[in-house]
């Protein structure tokens, strides 16, 4: 007597008129960034987007993947930093003079390694106690011909670990002229290192990298959330769930225009 019922159920499923319950692993995951409040975010806002310098070598702005106020938390002793480098204006091979760039009469781009299609980037991380006490924790300069695209910068293991409770300021500059740094394109951001709560430690135990990113965002840990998702995006570019989470996270901080931007490599 049960065969007709089985036949009817099978028929309805095949026609798409009813659906089977999803397993927990099949339920689409979502991400929500719970932005924390910083005591000094209004007094000392970051500048996540470059602009306003005399350098006209860029067709757009350098953009740090940060919340709009330029501040973020991390529990990582050596967090990653992610920035977008826009395309450059076309360059003449012989004279290295920019073509079609506005307001650059006689201006010349700094050559890197004898090439006309490289640019020089400087990254600086400082421990900031107050206006008069800023100590450089890490500083590097490198040349790159990878643009436009997103760069994920990692601190080397030799970098002193960030101190819990300390405030840090970081800069990324595109050096247009080594002899006149006033024309640099630059942005800067802030971060604080926090201790993970006992509850977060318990929740992170044994979780996947995707779930870790979701938890980081839920606990307001911007640097950890965006770096974890960025690493996943780079290693699994065809994963639609990771792409969806990445889009959602960037949308929540007003950076949805960078959703589909590819990552580029950084010289060792």
PyMOL commands that set and color helices and strands:
alter all, ss='L'
color gray80, all
select helices_A, chain A and resi 3-15+24-26+181-183+198-204+209-218+222-235+240-252+256-258
alter helices_A, ss='H'
color red, helices_A
select strands_A, chain A and resi 63-64+73-74+80-85+119-130+133-144+149-154+167-175+185-193
alter strands_A, ss='S'
color yellow, strands_A
deselect
rebuild
show_as cartoon
